[in-house]
Amino acid sequence: MSNQRYRPVFQALAAMAGVWLLAGAGYRLAQRSEVTADQVLAYAQSVDLAGLAGPGRAAAILKFEAMFNVLSLDERQQVWPEIISGWFPSLTEAERTQLLKAASLPGFNPVPNAFDLLPPERRQKAIEDTLSKLRGVRNQSLSGPDSATPLSPGANPP
């Protein structure tokens, strides 16, 4: 008679233990399936894009994008140089654009600016002009503050 009385308690305990076991197994599975930078690099090195064409090639690139987008910023910075040297030469221009858009950080929206639209000669001149101005500012700050612009009391020197 006492066995019948405690049966619902034992069933509830068994059900709770089963739920905890399932939760623990799910947690371990999630930990093992977490994507790391090493896994992304291994995948990128294992895929020969030159040997793939059509849907297989597109699927490989999409899988890489999905894996790459899960990484943290530090891991992305670790992986990206390897991808540039390994994959980019074998990608078409459209695939490069797709990969760059997919690999961009959320909220980052690259907008073409006037500098990108300049001819290469004018871009080079703009870069050289900017570098010479930066060198001038650096040399001026290294030689000391200019006597024409005295610092106010309590101000920090450059």
C-alpha angles and dihedrals in degrees: 000000000000089000091062090048096058097038095098090050092053091046091051091049091049091049092050091049090050092051091050091049091051091048091050092049091049091050092051091047091051091050092051093048094053110122117236132191090251091055091051091049092047091051093047091050093046094055117082103203092184089063095048128080139176119350094359091056093047091048091051092051092047091050090051091049091051092049094044094050091058092060124099120248092261092050091047090054089050094051101037100076090053091051093048092052096039109035108021097071091057096045123095119236091258091050091049091052091048092048093048092049092047093045094049116113115258110272093021109122113178108215118192110241134198092265091061091052095053119104113259094254093055091045091053091049091049090051093049092048092050092048092050090050091049091050090050092051091047093049091048092051091047093051092055137261117318113254090222091064107045118192119250115243111281094016120134118239117245 
